[in-house]
Amino acid sequence: MNLYSLRIDDHDVAIAADSTVLQAAQEASIAIPTLCFLEGLSAVAACRMCLVEVSGNDTLLPACITPVQEGMQVHTATPRLQDIRRTLIELLFTEGNHVCGICVANGHCELQNLAVEVGMDHSRLPYRFPDRHVDLSHPLFGMDHNRCVLCTRCVRVCDEVEGAHVWDVGWRGEHCRIIAGLEEPWGAVEACTHCGKCVEVCPTGALFHRGDTTDEKHSDPARLQALMQARQQQRWNP
Amino acid sequence: MKACLRVCTAASCRSRGGASLQHSLSEAVARAGLEHGLRVKGVGCLGPCSDGPLLAMDADPKAQTQLYGSIPVADGAQLVASLMEAAAQHTLAHWCPAGGLRIDLNHPFFQLQRRLVLEHCGQIDPTSIEEALAAGAYRQLERVLQNNNPAAVIEQVRRSGLRGRGGAGYPTGLKWAAVAQMPGTEKVVVCNADEGDPGAFMDRTVLEGDPHTVLEGMAIAAHTVGASRGLIYVRAEYPLAIARLRTAIAAAQGHGWLGTAIAGSRCNFDVELRVGAGAYVCGEETALMQSIEGKRGMPRPRPPYPAERGVFGLPTLINNVETFANLPALLRLGLETYGRGTKVFSLTGHVRRSGVIEVPMGTSLRTVVETMGGGTPAGRSIKAVQTGGPSGGCVPAHQLDTPVDYESLQSLGTIMGSGGMVVMDDTTDMVDIARFFMAFSREESCGKCVPCRAGTVQLDNLLEQILDRRATPEDLEQLESLCRMVKDTSLCGLGQGAPRPVLSTLRHFRDDYLALVPVETRR
């Protein structure tokens, strides 16, 4: 196996040449914040939370898709990056209607955790209070667009893992929203297998089990990784 | 020699009645049986769009061509009658359309141009491959196929310094070499004709006026990098360009300049059209390729570059219309004569003579705007010149001596861009301009990455607040820092470029912003 050695912050890391910077950081126990990225799904580099600085490169690079290079010097937590991450979280909070106190995912929400991590105690940007709706047409699950951050994990898991492609992104720019089928009520989409993988991977309370109330949604992305591993190794009894 | 009346039927003159003018004139000539002495033909853009509808008369090889503008199309019958009379009496050289304006072809607008890309535009009938062939079309392709030395072509393109004319300015030779190096026999050549910057219509002009030069450039590229499949992605808002391309592709296939065994060689190259559905972001190469594949037009991160994994996962060479159209001229002239090449601009805004021009690379902005375009209408002075559309910036009047090249414009905080050049006079509020472009980027963001999707909305709202005189000095600071953040963190060129109109106007016209901040909020 071909190994590359690189330096991430103050750590020297040696890792397989086909790894990403994010994997190298994980190897060195350096936490780079991520949101749209989820192990087991394709990486889209859309949330920009994992941007890092690389010496000798003017542009910021998303760690989730940037391949490692020999001798690379990566900086993951410069003041510039910290400010960028805080602004990104502010942009996400002001774009939707995120009210933690009444949310099913309160206490178990990746967006909330990131806000704490980047020290966002208030938003410097004004809240936009968009008019969004809730889809409760599915017998088992619900979709609250107010809490959606458009990470597209649900779109990818349904397409890449379940193979049903119930979800997609409709419209564009600020009008983007996750749509079921051909913009139908979720419950009317016959392709849905009711597997619940989308609910499992949703980082916020946007997708939830009907009947869950405040603080009750506990997602576990590790279940997806276990499934992917089992499929890959054809071993179904852990 | 037979006299020839060339009527501009490109989009701008067409909208002023150019096509119906051509129709009624050629009908009248046929009815009067004067075809042996006078030919009326529709041509591509004749240049000074502001004076349209335009027509040019080549009456006599010894006499100079005459160009007439502002032809009163409403008096069609009278115009036809006077032309018939002149044709019958063999006085076409002295004919002047009543009510029309004689345009001086010795004006710097024409004299300072160097037409390589637009050489045949306005001269030939773009629907006739015979005329294009007579003007030299496909001769360079034939030569390239005969020599069969792709490495030499790449070397010539590289040494010419030709850079992508779509906006980013990536060295064309490097791009070609990267695709040529890729293994495999299945490669694709894509022509980006999704020109979408407000105020930009260079590529439309080329496609409407001389589609064969673009096809020839694509075929040369295909042979050089080893591709057999070509795609042209053209926006649906250009119906005339689409029609002209369809005609040209069919004719080129019929004459053996596209298809299998081109000119008896072993080179095969087929070209298909793909029509866009109106998304600006589809001009971004990775989004364009997604759109070609029938997917949602969203940019994806690079690497992998299109050269490695492009359309349908195949190695892909993607260049802009004008870049391809440079190829035949570059190969014909050779490196020395070609020199630094040219750039086509669409000159618009507060300028006396607007239209499409092609100037040598390095011409100063002042020459283009003041000498060629005639400056602003009387009583006004130039405040700024905007280049590069929604990803570009404004050059202030006192820096108009800047040469038009990639580096000089970049050092001023703008970009060469695809070639839109909008002149703004001293009545222009630069904050308003910045807001216009930000609203455009907000509307056209695909919504994939957070800084572009949500950042452009916050920036647009901040600019609105400033224009409404509700902003404080702190809001100005926030505007600036959010601009830098969106620029540094967005995924594709649209988001990275969106703040540039604001940053550039903040740099050169900060007073326009300060004037809008209420006095009581200032410290």
Contacts between the chains, C-beta under 8 A, distances in Angstrom:
chain1	res1	chain2	res2	distance
A	44	B	300	7.6
A	44	B	448	7.4
A	45	B	301	4.6
A	45	B	449	7.7
A	45	B	491	6.4
A	46	B	448	5.0
A	46	B	449	4.9
A	46	B	450	7.1
A	46	B	491	6.8
A	47	B	449	7.4
A	47	B	450	5.6
A	48	B	449	5.8
A	48	B	450	5.7
A	48	B	451	5.9
A	48	B	489	4.8
A	48	B	490	7.7
A	48	B	491	7.2
A	51	B	489	6.0
A	59	B	488	7.8
A	60	B	488	5.8
A	60	B	489	6.3
A	62	B	301	6.5
A	65	B	301	5.4
A	67	B	303	7.6
A	83	B	485	7.7
A	84	B	485	5.9
A	84	B	488	7.1
A	84	B	489	5.7
A	87	B	482	7.1
A	87	B	485	5.2
A	88	B	450	5.5
A	88	B	451	6.8
A	88	B	489	7.3
A	91	B	450	5.5
A	91	B	451	6.8
A	91	B	454	3.9
A	91	B	455	6.0
A	91	B	458	6.9
A	92	B	450	6.2
A	92	B	454	6.9
A	94	B	454	7.2
A	94	B	458	7.2
A	95	B	453	7.6
A	95	B	454	4.4
A	95	B	457	7.6
A	124	B	478	6.8
A	125	B	458	5.3
A	125	B	478	7.7
A	125	B	482	7.7
A	126	B	458	7.7
A	126	B	461	7.3
A	128	B	457	7.1
A	128	B	461	8.0
A	150	B	447	6.9
A	150	B	453	7.4
A	168	B	296	7.6
A	169	B	296	6.8
A	169	B	447	7.1
A	171	B	447	7.3
A	172	B	279	7.1
A	172	B	281	7.9
A	172	B	444	7.8
A	172	B	445	6.8
A	172	B	446	5.3
A	172	B	447	5.0
A	173	B	442	6.4
A	173	B	443	6.5
A	173	B	444	7.0
A	173	B	445	3.9
A	173	B	446	6.8
A	173	B	447	4.8
A	173	B	453	5.9
A	173	B	456	7.5
A	173	B	457	8.0
A	174	B	442	6.8
A	174	B	445	7.3
A	174	B	447	7.1
A	174	B	453	6.3
A	174	B	454	7.3
A	174	B	457	5.0
A	175	B	447	7.4
A	176	B	447	3.4
A	176	B	453	6.6
